[in-house]
Amino acid sequence: MCLLDEIIEWDAQHVRCRSGTHRAADHPLRAHGRLGIAAGIEYAAQAMAAHGALASGGSAARPEAGFLAGLRSVRMHVLRLDGVAADLYCDALLVAGDGATALYEFALWAAAEPLLSGRATVMFNISIRQQP
């Protein structure tokens, strides 16, 4: 499931993405015909994953998988995403990382209105392959 339509800009510490998928009637995270604001966390997680892939530059040390290990200071400014007419924008800022974990600040917004923000800890499953 890819929810992001476009990576607008990125550098070693930051990524900004755009999406209009929240308006889709067949959105995979809709429940009972509604797309709650908590689904915005998945948009942020995908932005973080995209940033990690871009920032690693295809490095051999790049983790094969990562998972969202924790959320803090999450602020939800609206109840639902499906009623937002404008495209969504997501910023993710890498605050700290050591190859095994990363701490990001994230914000989801539309038409200059904040929708969701917080901090996320991502843990990586780094495969260690032994040479035969």
C-alpha positions as CSV (number, residue, x, y, z in Angstrom):
1,M,0.0,0.0,0.0
2,C,1.6,3.3,-1.1
3,L,-0.3,6.3,0.1
4,L,2.1,9.0,-1.1
5,D,1.8,10.5,-4.6
6,E,5.0,12.5,-4.7
7,I,8.2,13.4,-2.9
8,I,8.5,17.1,-3.3
9,E,11.9,17.7,-1.7
10,W,14.3,16.0,0.5
11,D,17.8,16.3,2.0
12,A,19.8,14.3,4.6
13,Q,17.6,15.4,7.5
14,H,14.1,16.1,6.0
15,V,11.5,15.0,3.5
16,R,8.3,16.6,2.3
17,C,5.7,14.5,0.5
18,R,2.3,15.2,-1.1
19,S,-0.8,13.0,-1.4
20,G,-4.4,13.1,-2.6
21,T,-5.2,9.5,-1.8
22,H,-7.2,10.4,1.3
23,R,-10.0,11.4,-1.0
24,A,-10.3,7.9,-2.6
25,A,-13.5,6.0,-1.8
26,D,-11.6,2.8,-1.8
27,H,-8.8,4.0,0.5
28,P,-7.4,0.8,2.2
29,L,-7.5,2.4,5.7
30,R,-11.1,3.5,5.5
31,A,-13.4,1.9,8.1
32,H,-17.2,2.2,7.9
33,G,-16.8,4.6,5.0
34,R,-14.6,7.0,7.0
35,L,-10.9,7.8,7.1
36,G,-10.0,8.8,10.7
37,I,-7.1,11.2,11.5
38,A,-5.1,8.4,13.0
39,A,-4.6,7.1,9.5
40,G,-2.4,10.1,9.1
41,I,0.3,8.3,11.1
42,E,0.6,5.9,8.1
43,Y,1.2,8.8,5.8
44,A,4.0,10.0,8.2
45,A,5.5,6.5,8.5
46,Q,5.6,6.2,4.7
47,A,7.3,9.6,4.5
48,M,9.9,8.4,7.0
49,A,10.5,5.2,5.1
50,A,10.9,7.2,1.9
51,H,13.4,9.5,3.6
52,G,15.4,6.6,5.0
53,A,15.6,5.0,1.5
54,L,16.6,8.2,-0.2
55,A,19.1,9.3,2.5
56,S,20.9,6.0,2.6
57,G,21.6,6.3,-1.2
58,G,21.4,2.6,-1.7
59,S,24.1,2.0,0.9
60,A,24.9,-1.7,1.7
61,A,24.3,-0.7,5.4
62,R,20.7,0.2,4.6
63,P,18.2,-1.7,6.7
64,E,16.0,-4.2,4.9
65,A,13.0,-3.4,7.1
66,G,11.9,-1.0,9.8
67,F,8.9,-0.7,12.0
68,L,7.3,2.0,14.0
69,A,8.3,1.3,17.6
70,G,6.7,4.3,19.4
71,L,4.8,7.6,19.1
72,R,5.0,10.6,21.3
73,S,3.4,14.0,21.6
74,V,0.9,13.1,18.9
75,R,-1.6,16.0,18.3
76,M,-4.7,15.4,16.2
77,H,-6.2,18.7,15.1
78,V,-9.2,17.2,13.1
79,L,-11.3,14.1,13.4
80,R,-11.1,12.8,9.9
81,L,-9.0,13.0,6.7
82,D,-11.7,12.1,4.2
83,G,-13.4,15.5,4.6
84,V,-10.2,17.4,3.7
85,A,-10.6,18.7,0.2
86,A,-7.0,19.9,-0.4
87,D,-4.0,17.6,-0.9
88,L,-2.2,16.4,2.1
89,Y,1.5,17.4,2.8
90,C,3.7,15.5,5.2
91,D,7.0,16.7,6.6
92,A,9.3,14.3,8.4
93,L,12.5,15.6,10.1
94,L,15.2,13.2,11.3
95,V,16.1,14.3,14.8
96,A,18.5,11.5,15.6
97,G,19.6,8.1,14.3
98,D,22.3,5.6,14.8
99,G,21.6,2.9,12.1
100,A,19.5,0.8,14.5
101,T,16.9,3.4,15.4
102,A,15.8,6.8,14.2
103,L,13.8,9.5,15.8
104,Y,11.6,11.7,13.6
105,E,9.3,14.6,14.1
106,F,6.4,14.6,11.7
107,A,3.6,16.9,10.6
108,L,0.6,16.4,8.3
109,W,-1.2,19.4,6.9
110,A,-3.4,20.7,4.1
111,A,-4.1,24.2,2.8
112,A,-1.8,25.6,5.6
113,E,-4.0,24.0,8.3
114,P,-2.3,21.5,10.7
115,L,-3.9,18.1,10.8
116,L,-1.6,15.9,12.8
117,S,1.9,16.1,14.3
118,G,4.2,14.2,16.7
119,R,7.4,12.2,17.1
120,A,8.1,8.7,16.1
121,T,10.7,6.2,16.9
122,V,11.6,3.8,14.1
123,M,13.6,0.6,14.8
124,F,15.4,-1.3,12.0
125,N,15.9,-5.0,11.4
126,I,19.4,-5.0,9.9
127,S,20.2,-8.3,8.3
128,I,23.7,-9.5,8.8
129,R,24.7,-11.8,6.0
130,Q,27.6,-14.1,6.5
131,Q,29.8,-14.9,3.6
132,P,30.1,-18.6,2.7
